[in-house]
Amino acid sequence: MTKTLGGKILACVVAIFVVVIGVIVTYNYISSSSQISTLFRSIQKGILDASYTTIDITMNVEAKQHLNAVAEQIVALDKNDVVAQRRVLMTAEELIKYPSMYIVYENDGKVILQDYHPEVGIENLSSNFDNVGLDLRDRFWYKETKEKKQGIVSSTYISSAGNYKGQRLATATYPLIKNGEFIGVIGMDLFVGGFQKRFENFEREELPNLDVYITDTSGKIFSHKDPAIVESTTETEAEKALKEALKKAPEGEFYYNHNNEDRVGFYKQFPFGWTIVSVTTQSDYTNAINKQFFISTAIALVLLVVGAMFLVVFVKKLVAPLNSIQSGL
């Protein structure tokens, strides 16, 4: 009878203990899932903000400041003093290391194209306008700058002239205004292939599948760690999903599937039309949650075993007086 009573007491206590542990583990899983998701979203959003800042400084803030300063010097010079204008362009290139700067005049389409060549001294600058073989006034960046009367940052393109012909570049422009009249455009080329090196500084082990990429004003991904995506001639699922998201808001969150993996991305559009994205797989989130759940469950099982051992000892001592009573009967 004692054994039966002791067994029943032990079974009841262990059952209660198991239920309590189960409730605690379940609550911990739900709580951890929410906390991990919030933490990882915060990390991912922070990476987006940091990446946005470094590109915005280069392509928006600094580019405008430099072009404005150069434009002020150019309009103060005689248009036909080509050497003086080249000297201004070359000085800016030496300071900032822009690959190429150029001036296109409105009335006759004349061009001054100054590529950055450190080995060429200022004393060797050409006094002639350049013949680039096409009318740059027909280029989209010239037309848009003329229409808006303000600087722009173009979509990326393959250069068709100059020392960097055939390479993917972006153009930053600024209008030349003299005595209130539009007289041309000053522009500079910027390489876009080095952006991914900057983003490497923001990689985190918590998000092993994180990608940071940039799309231009046409929605094409031009900066991505995977060259195949940049070179793709067909619209990717990421590009499609981002275009739909941008229709709703210039900044936010979106989801899509790539290579049979669900992905979550945060995006933010620049004032000049490009958009930067930080995206990772849903598995980065779920793997961290599952890992935390495994650890919590393992700890709970250890506590259950240890607790059960103590309960056995406790119940035995609890029913010990009954053994004495039974022996005396």
Secondary structure as the mmCIF struct_conf table of DSSP 4:
data_model
#
loop_
_struct_conf.conf_type_id
_struct_conf.id
_struct_conf.beg_label_comp_id
_struct_conf.beg_label_asym_id
_struct_conf.beg_label_seq_id
_struct_conf.end_label_comp_id
_struct_conf.end_label_asym_id
_struct_conf.end_label_seq_id
HELX_RH_AL_P HELX_RH_AL_P1 THR A 2 ASP A 56
HELX_RH_PI_P HELX_RH_PI_P1 ILE A 57 GLU A 62
HELX_RH_AL_P HELX_RH_AL_P2 ALA A 63 VAL A 75
TURN_TY1_P TURN_TY1_P1 ALA A 76 ALA A 76
BEND BEND1 LEU A 77 LEU A 77
TURN_TY1_P TURN_TY1_P2 LYS A 79 ASN A 80
HELX_RH_AL_P HELX_RH_AL_P3 VAL A 82 ILE A 96
BEND BEND2 PRO A 99 PRO A 99
STRN STRN1 SER A 100 TYR A 105
TURN_TY1_P TURN_TY1_P3 GLU A 106 ASP A 108
STRN STRN2 VAL A 111 ASP A 115
TURN_TY1_P TURN_TY1_P4 PRO A 118 GLU A 119
BEND BEND3 VAL A 120 VAL A 120
HELX_RH_3T_P HELX_RH_3T_P1 ILE A 122 ASN A 124
BEND BEND4 ASN A 128 ASN A 128
STRN STRN3 ASP A 130 ASP A 130
BEND BEND5 GLY A 133 LEU A 134
HELX_RH_3T_P HELX_RH_3T_P2 LEU A 136 ASP A 138
BEND BEND6 ARG A 139 ARG A 139
HELX_RH_AL_P HELX_RH_AL_P4 PHE A 140 LYS A 148
TURN_TY1_P TURN_TY1_P5 LYS A 149 LYS A 149
BEND BEND7 GLN A 150 GLN A 150
STRN STRN4 VAL A 153 VAL A 153
HELX_LH_PP_P HELX_LH_PP_P1 SER A 154 THR A 156
STRN STRN5 TYR A 157 ILE A 158
BEND BEND8 ALA A 161 GLY A 162
TURN_TY1_P TURN_TY1_P6 ASN A 163 GLY A 166
BEND BEND9 GLN A 167 GLN A 167
STRN STRN6 ARG A 168 LYS A 178
TURN_TY1_P TURN_TY1_P7 ASN A 179 GLY A 180
STRN STRN7 GLU A 181 PHE A 191
TURN_TY1_P TURN_TY1_P8 GLY A 193 GLY A 194
HELX_RH_AL_P HELX_RH_AL_P5 PHE A 195 PHE A 199
HELX_RH_3T_P HELX_RH_3T_P3 GLU A 200 PHE A 202
TURN_TY1_P TURN_TY1_P9 GLU A 205 GLU A 206
TURN_TY1_P TURN_TY1_P10 PRO A 208 ASN A 209
STRN STRN8 ASP A 211 THR A 215
TURN_TY1_P TURN_TY1_P11 THR A 217 SER A 218
BEND BEND10 GLY A 219 GLY A 219
STRN STRN9 ILE A 221 SER A 223
BEND BEND11 LYS A 225 LYS A 225
HELX_RH_AL_P HELX_RH_AL_P6 PRO A 227 GLU A 231
BEND BEND12 THR A 233 THR A 234
HELX_RH_AL_P HELX_RH_AL_P7 GLU A 237 LYS A 248
BEND BEND13 PRO A 250 PRO A 250
STRN STRN10 GLU A 251 HIS A 258
TURN_TY1_P TURN_TY1_P12 ASN A 259 ASN A 260
STRN STRN11 GLU A 261 GLN A 269
TURN_TY1_P TURN_TY1_P13 PRO A 271 PHE A 272
BEND BEND14 GLY A 273 GLY A 273
STRN STRN12 THR A 275 THR A 281
HELX_RH_AL_P HELX_RH_AL_P8 GLN A 282 GLY A 328
#
